[in-house]
Amino acid sequence: MIRTGELTAMVVNKYGGERAAENLAKYIPLTQVAASTGGANNIADVMVLGAWKSSGNLLEGFEVKVSRSDWLNEVKDPNKCLATKRYCDRWWLVIADKDMVKDGELPEDWGMMSVVDGALKIIKKAPILSPIPMSHDFVASLLRTDARGNVPLDVHRDQMKDAVRDAEQAMKKKYASLLEYVKFLNKTFGIELEKSQWSEQWSAKIKQGYGTRHFTQDQLLEMVRHALAEDYKDLSYKFDRMREIAEDVIKITGEAQR
């Protein structure tokens, strides 16, 4: 499943990569661009400014959506993006799966890109709009966004959020499986895992009630230990992945500051 951070990175890389502005690339990608300075609520996920005449010197905005429900929230309030969209020459919807958008839902003045076979493809080319002149406040927002050099950090933050969500979902799934396993033990063998399971009372219960079922105390405890070990192993992997992402962004930002 594609997450927000990954999809945002795909948009940025399509227009020159994370360090496009520094390398004087054809496009200048910016992330988390506010409609104005001073805490504006309307924020474009990505904006790309054409840096060369050959690219038209166009300003293009991108709404990144990774789920059907996320897109439907946008459909309910089509003017939500207007504060930033009104300055753009093109406006795009970028989605993880083209089936997320049903026929007739995409506004006529929007373009659409989707992930197809692991790459970002244009499904509908965005038409040229009639943007209003940029206000000083919006220009200030663009310049501040570019000056902060936060493309790697913004993408990293999205990736970290994705990693946390994945870890939480994995743990919930693991604990759900473990709970089912405990229910199985309870239903099949009459075993109840209580807080006092390591106490003498729990030990006595096992010896008295379950020894006749051909399971020793050590065998039963080993079953529980195995389930918990698998749970810990999965959690450890998730945290290792989050640490790797953090190390990558520290390396990127360190190089950019040199």
C-alpha positions as CSV (number, residue, x, y, z in Angstrom):
1,M,0.0,0.0,0.0
2,I,1.4,3.4,-1.0
3,R,1.6,6.0,1.7
4,T,1.5,9.8,1.6
5,G,5.3,10.2,2.1
6,E,6.1,7.8,-0.7
7,L,3.6,9.4,-3.1
8,T,4.8,12.9,-2.3
9,A,8.4,11.8,-3.0
10,M,7.3,10.4,-6.4
11,V,5.9,13.8,-7.3
12,V,9.0,15.7,-6.2
13,N,11.3,13.3,-8.0
14,K,9.3,13.5,-11.2
15,Y,10.2,17.2,-11.3
16,G,13.9,17.1,-10.6
17,G,14.4,15.4,-7.3
18,E,14.8,16.5,-3.7
19,R,17.7,18.9,-4.5
20,A,16.3,20.3,-7.7
21,A,16.5,24.0,-6.7
22,E,20.1,23.7,-5.5
23,N,21.1,22.0,-8.8
24,L,19.4,24.7,-10.9
25,A,17.1,22.0,-12.4
26,K,14.4,22.7,-14.9
27,Y,11.8,22.7,-12.1
28,I,11.8,23.9,-8.5
29,P,9.6,21.6,-6.4
30,L,8.3,22.9,-3.1
31,T,6.3,21.0,-0.4
32,Q,3.7,22.2,2.1
33,V,3.1,25.6,0.5
34,A,0.7,27.8,2.4
35,A,-1.6,30.2,0.7
36,S,-0.1,33.0,2.7
37,T,2.3,33.6,5.6
38,G,1.1,33.8,9.2
39,G,-0.4,30.3,9.7
40,A,-2.7,29.9,6.6
41,N,-5.0,26.9,6.9
42,N,-4.9,26.1,3.1
43,I,-1.7,24.3,2.2
44,A,-0.8,22.7,-1.1
45,D,1.0,19.3,-0.7
46,V,3.4,20.1,-3.6
47,M,4.0,23.0,-5.9
48,V,6.3,23.0,-8.8
49,L,7.7,26.2,-10.5
50,G,9.1,26.0,-14.0
51,A,12.6,27.5,-13.7
52,W,13.3,27.6,-17.5
53,K,11.4,29.2,-20.4
54,S,11.3,25.8,-22.0
55,S,9.2,24.6,-19.0
56,G,6.9,27.5,-19.5
57,N,7.7,29.2,-16.2
58,L,4.4,27.7,-15.0
59,L,3.4,27.2,-11.4
60,E,1.6,23.9,-10.9
61,G,-0.1,22.7,-7.7
62,F,-0.6,19.1,-6.6
63,E,-3.1,17.5,-4.2
64,V,-1.8,14.1,-2.9
65,K,-4.4,11.5,-1.9
66,V,-3.7,8.0,-0.9
67,S,-7.3,6.7,-0.1
68,R,-10.8,6.9,-1.5
69,S,-12.1,8.4,1.7
70,D,-9.4,11.1,1.6
71,W,-10.4,12.0,-2.0
72,L,-14.2,12.1,-1.1
73,N,-13.5,14.7,1.6
74,E,-12.0,16.9,-1.2
75,V,-15.1,16.2,-3.4
76,K,-17.4,17.4,-0.6
77,D,-15.6,20.8,-0.4
78,P,-14.3,21.6,-4.0
79,N,-13.4,25.1,-3.0
80,K,-11.1,23.9,-0.2
81,C,-8.0,24.3,-2.4
82,L,-9.0,27.6,-4.0
83,A,-6.8,29.7,-1.8
84,T,-3.7,28.2,-3.5
85,K,-5.1,26.9,-6.7
86,R,-6.1,30.4,-7.9
87,Y,-2.4,31.3,-8.3
88,C,-1.6,28.2,-10.4
89,D,-1.3,27.6,-14.1
90,R,-2.2,23.9,-13.7
91,W,-3.7,21.9,-10.8
92,W,-3.2,18.2,-10.4
93,L,-4.7,15.4,-8.3
94,V,-2.1,12.7,-7.5
95,I,-3.5,9.4,-6.3
96,A,-2.1,6.0,-5.4
97,D,-4.6,4.1,-7.5
98,K,-6.6,5.4,-10.5
99,D,-9.7,3.5,-9.4
100,M,-9.9,5.8,-6.4
101,V,-11.6,8.4,-8.6
102,K,-14.9,7.5,-10.2
103,D,-16.2,8.9,-13.5
104,G,-17.5,12.4,-13.2
105,E,-15.8,13.1,-9.9
106,L,-12.7,14.9,-11.2
107,P,-13.3,18.6,-11.8
108,E,-12.8,19.6,-15.4
109,D,-10.0,22.1,-14.6
110,W,-8.0,19.4,-12.7
111,G,-5.4,17.0,-14.2
112,M,-4.8,13.6,-12.7
113,M,-1.7,11.4,-12.1
114,S,-1.8,8.0,-10.7
115,V,0.7,5.3,-9.8
116,V,0.7,2.7,-12.5
117,D,3.1,-0.3,-12.4
118,G,5.1,1.5,-9.7
119,A,5.6,4.7,-11.6
120,L,3.7,8.0,-11.7
121,K,1.7,8.3,-14.9
122,I,-0.6,11.1,-16.3
123,I,-4.1,9.9,-16.6
124,K,-5.6,13.2,-17.6
125,K,-3.5,16.2,-18.6
126,A,-4.2,19.3,-16.5
127,P,-5.6,22.1,-18.6
128,I,-4.0,25.6,-18.6
129,L,-5.9,27.8,-16.1
130,S,-6.2,31.5,-15.8
131,P,-4.4,32.3,-12.5
132,I,-4.8,35.6,-10.7
133,P,-1.7,37.8,-10.1
134,M,0.2,36.5,-7.1
135,S,-0.2,38.6,-4.0
136,H,2.8,39.7,-2.0
137,D,1.7,37.4,0.8
138,F,1.7,34.4,-1.5
139,V,5.0,35.3,-3.0
140,A,6.4,35.6,0.5
141,S,5.1,32.1,1.3
142,L,6.7,30.7,-1.9
143,L,10.1,32.3,-1.1
144,R,10.0,31.3,2.5
145,T,9.2,27.7,1.5
146,D,12.1,27.6,-0.9
147,A,14.5,29.3,1.5
148,R,13.9,26.8,4.3
149,G,15.1,24.0,2.0
150,N,12.6,21.7,3.6
151,V,11.7,19.3,0.7
152,P,13.7,16.4,2.3
153,L,12.4,17.2,5.7
154,D,8.7,17.5,4.6
155,V,8.9,14.2,2.7
156,H,10.7,12.6,5.7
157,R,8.0,13.8,8.1
158,D,5.3,12.2,5.8
159,Q,7.4,9.0,5.7
160,M,7.8,8.9,9.5
161,K,4.1,9.4,9.9
162,D,3.5,6.5,7.5
163,A,6.0,4.3,9.4
164,V,4.3,5.0,12.7
165,R,0.9,4.2,11.2
166,D,2.2,1.0,9.6
167,A,3.8,0.0,12.9
168,E,0.6,0.7,14.8
169,Q,-1.5,-1.3,12.3
170,A,1.0,-4.2,12.4
171,M,1.0,-4.2,16.2
172,K,-2.8,-4.2,16.3
173,K,-2.9,-7.0,13.8
174,K,-0.3,-8.9,15.8
175,Y,-2.1,-8.4,19.1
176,A,-5.4,-9.4,17.5
177,S,-3.7,-12.6,16.4
178,L,-2.2,-13.1,19.8
179,L,-5.7,-12.5,21.4
180,E,-7.2,-15.2,19.1
181,Y,-4.4,-17.5,20.1
182,V,-5.2,-16.9,23.8
183,K,-8.9,-17.5,23.1
184,F,-7.9,-20.7,21.4
185,L,-5.9,-21.8,24.5
186,N,-8.8,-20.9,26.7
187,K,-11.4,-22.7,24.6
188,T,-9.4,-25.8,23.8
189,F,-7.5,-26.4,27.0
190,G,-9.3,-24.2,29.5
191,I,-6.2,-22.0,30.0
192,E,-6.8,-18.5,31.3
193,L,-3.9,-16.1,30.9
194,E,-4.2,-13.8,33.9
195,K,-1.9,-11.2,35.4
196,S,-0.9,-13.8,37.9
197,Q,0.0,-16.3,35.3
198,W,3.6,-16.5,36.6
199,S,2.5,-16.9,40.2
200,E,2.3,-20.1,42.2
201,Q,-1.4,-20.1,41.8
202,W,-1.1,-20.1,38.0
203,S,1.5,-22.9,38.2
204,A,-0.8,-24.9,40.3
205,K,-3.6,-24.5,37.8
206,I,-1.5,-25.8,35.0
207,K,-0.3,-28.8,36.9
208,Q,-3.8,-29.6,38.2
209,G,-5.9,-28.9,35.2
210,Y,-3.8,-29.3,32.2
211,G,-1.3,-32.0,33.0
212,T,-3.9,-34.7,32.1
213,R,-4.1,-33.2,28.6
214,H,-0.6,-34.3,27.8
215,F,0.9,-30.7,28.0
216,T,3.6,-29.9,30.6
217,Q,3.9,-26.5,32.1
218,D,7.0,-25.8,30.2
219,Q,5.4,-26.7,26.9
220,L,2.5,-24.4,27.5
221,L,4.7,-21.5,28.5
222,E,6.9,-22.1,25.5
223,M,3.8,-21.7,23.3
224,V,3.1,-18.3,24.8
225,R,6.7,-17.3,24.7
226,H,6.9,-18.1,21.0
227,A,3.9,-15.9,20.2
228,L,5.3,-13.0,22.2
229,A,8.7,-13.4,20.6
230,E,7.2,-13.1,17.1
231,D,5.4,-10.0,18.3
232,Y,8.6,-8.4,19.5
233,K,10.5,-9.4,16.4
234,D,8.0,-7.6,14.2
235,L,8.0,-4.5,16.4
236,S,11.8,-4.4,16.4
237,Y,11.9,-4.5,12.6
238,K,9.5,-1.6,12.4
239,F,11.6,0.6,14.7
240,D,14.7,-0.3,12.8
241,R,13.1,0.9,9.6
242,M,12.1,4.2,11.2
243,R,15.7,4.6,12.4
244,E,17.0,4.1,8.9
245,I,14.6,6.7,7.5
246,A,15.8,9.2,10.2
247,E,19.5,8.5,9.4
248,D,18.8,9.1,5.7
249,V,17.2,12.5,6.2
250,I,20.0,13.5,8.6
251,K,22.5,12.7,5.9
252,I,20.6,14.5,3.2
253,T,20.1,17.7,5.3
254,G,23.7,17.6,6.4
255,E,24.9,17.5,2.7
256,A,22.5,20.4,1.8
257,Q,24.0,22.6,4.6
258,R,27.6,22.3,3.3
